[in-house]
Amino acid sequence: MPVSDGPPPVLDERKLAVARLWAVSRHPYLAAAIFASPVVPMPGLGKVSVDESWRLYVDPEVVDRWSVEKLGSLLVHHAGHLVRDHAGRARSLGVSSHVTKDWALAADAEINDDLVNTGLRLDDPVLPQALGWAPSRMAEEYFHCDHVDTDVEPDCGSGADARTRSWELLADKQSGLPPGERHLTRAQVAADVLKFCEEGVGRMSKSWRRWAEDMLDPQVDWRRVLAAEIRKGIGGMAGLVDYTYTRPSRRGQASPNVVLPSMQRPVPEVVVLCDTSGSMGEGQLARLLAEVDSLLRGVGLARNRLRVLAVDAAVHNVQRVSSGRRLELVGGGGTDMRAGVEAAARLRPRPSVVVVLTDGLTPWPPEAPKGMSVVVGLIEGGRPRGNRGWEPPEWARVVHIDAA
């Protein structure tokens, strides 16, 4: 921990408060984060830094020496580290002590790139362009890219890279923000960012808006969810065994007068229902072809084992395909997935998993089909919702597919 000779200098709390007000006046959407950090005077530190518990370590001499504008700009910078959870992201990325500098440069570049055009006043701020990086990217991308050699070594504390410094408080956890309050503060900042964008009262980078939208409405990769639901249905069938008389039992010689059945493990069958109604645009139909290809590759089905039904108000054809490019999607009328699900149930061998790719503008069967798992890939096409009877049924597993 830094030490200094003689009595420790007294922190000018009034000047620090003015610096906070200066920062909030120019970046009002960060107010919740800037005022949330507890202040810890740290004589001899020679700078201002933050830790993972959102504590703000301040050298009183630095506060006396720096201008309000410079101090306020640094508070904005550190708030950016905290609300964007650079410490948690560094831990998830496995940033070690050998590459801490690279992560610090990447994290600083992500923040400063968004704030430098809004009045941020830092001495020699780290900017992506100066390091040979493209602007408006994430720290993870910068971290994995080569950069121009630089002697700059940012050190904003463990709040930026999850590596505890010697001066940070370890035992006194009461003075920091609990994890729950950190999350709520980030959510409050995200809401304020979106409000600031809607009101159009100042400049706001697209990166801040993307972060706020992801914070309040996190997006899950629907491809992984869809593949997981399909594998879940296949796994349930693959784990079953049944008796069969189609081939003799290996133990039949022990009972020559009795015909004994052998055991077999059913092979999972997957059927895809493609919505080809008039409400589906050409772009969405192209997406259907792509998703069928993804199903073939991701689930690991054998060639020509996947059956595809083109469905609008009726079922037009049944195709066995090994590539989505070979599909013939005919239709164009209204939509009635009741007919499609009923047709799938009549197929032999009976499918164990039925995947429905649709925009959702269709009625559904009132009850779940027996012996089949139904996964609905609901393609978000921006059409109006709220039609009664058109919501996917509760007995189906629904995966929302982003149309963007």
TAWORA-V925389 format. One record per pair of residues at least 6 apart in sequence whose C-alpha atoms are under 7 Angstrom apart, sorted by the first residue. I is the first residue (numbers start at 1). J is the second residue. If there is no record, write none. Layout:
i=[I/I]
j=[J/J]
This chain:
i=[1/1/2/2/2/2/3/3/4/4/8/9/9/9/10/11/11/12/12/16/18/19/19/19/19/20/20/22/22/23/23/23/24/24/29/29/29/29/30/32/32/32/33/33/33/34/34/37/37/37/38/38/38/38/39/39/39/40/40/40/40/41/41/41/41/42/42/42/43/43/44/45/46/46/47/47/47/48/48/48/49/49/49/49/49/50/50/50/50/50/50/50/51/51/51/52/52/52/52/53/53/53/54/54/54/54/55/69/70/70/73/73/73/74/77/80/81/81/82/83/86/86/86/86/87/87/87/87/87/88/90/90/91/101/102/103/104/104/105/105/106/106/106/107/108/109/109/109/110/110/110/112/112/112/113/113/113/113/114/114/118/128/128/129/131/131/132/132/133/136/157/158/158/187/187/190/190/190/191/193/193/194/194/197/222/222/222/225/226/227/227/229/231/233/233/234/234/234/237/237/238/238/238/238/240/240/241/241/241/241/242/242/242/243/243/243/243/244/244/244/244/245/245/247/248/248/248/249/249/249/252/252/268/269/269/269/270/270/270/270/270/270/271/271/271/271/271/271/271/272/272/272/272/272/272/273/273/273/273/273/273/273/273/274/274/274/274/274/274/274/275/275/275/275/275/276/276/276/276/276/276/276/277/277/277/277/277/277/278/278/278/280/288/289/289/290/292/293/293/296/303/304/304/304/305/306/306/306/307/307/307/307/308/308/308/309/309/309/309/310/310/310/310/311/311/312/312/312/312/312/312/313/313/313/313/314/314/314/315/315/316/335/336/336/337/337/337/338/338/338/351/352/352/352/353/353/353/354/354/354/354/355/355/355/356/356/356/357/357/357/358/358/358/359/359/359/359/360/360/360/360/361/362/363/363/364/364/368/374/374/375/375/375/376/376/376/376/377/377/377/377/378/378/378/378/379/379/379/379/380/380/380/380/381]
j=[166/167/43/44/45/167/43/44/43/44/43/43/60/61/60/41/60/60/63/63/68/68/69/71/72/34/72/69/72/72/73/76/30/31/189/192/193/196/189/185/188/189/79/185/189/75/79/54/55/56/55/56/175/176/55/56/57/55/56/57/58/57/58/59/60/57/58/59/59/60/59/59/59/62/58/59/62/57/58/59/56/57/58/156/157/56/57/78/156/157/158/159/157/158/159/87/158/159/162/176/177/178/82/159/176/177/176/121/121/122/120/121/122/122/111/111/159/160/159/186/107/159/160/161/158/159/160/161/162/162/161/162/162/153/143/143/154/161/126/154/139/142/143/139/126/126/127/128/137/138/139/125/126/127/127/128/135/136/205/207/203/134/135/135/147/148/147/148/142/207/165/164/165/215/216/212/215/216/212/209/212/209/212/204/399/400/401/399/399/298/299/375/299/353/373/268/352/353/268/352/265/266/267/268/265/266/263/264/265/266/263/264/265/261/262/263/264/261/262/263/264/261/262/262/260/261/262/260/261/262/259/260/352/351/352/353/306/307/351/352/353/354/306/307/308/351/353/354/355/307/308/309/354/355/356/308/309/310/311/340/355/356/357/288/309/310/311/356/357/358/310/311/312/357/358/310/311/312/329/330/331/332/312/331/332/333/334/335/332/333/334/359/357/324/325/324/324/323/324/322/322/320/321/322/320/320/321/322/318/319/320/321/318/319/320/315/317/318/319/316/317/329/330/331/340/331/332/333/334/335/336/333/334/335/336/336/339/340/339/340/330/362/362/363/362/363/364/363/364/365/372/371/372/373/372/373/374/372/373/374/375/374/375/376/375/376/377/376/377/378/377/378/379/378/379/380/381/378/390/391/392/390/390/389/390/390/393/395/396/397/396/397/398/396/397/398/399/398/399/400/401/398/399/400/401/400/401/402/403/400/401/402/403/403]
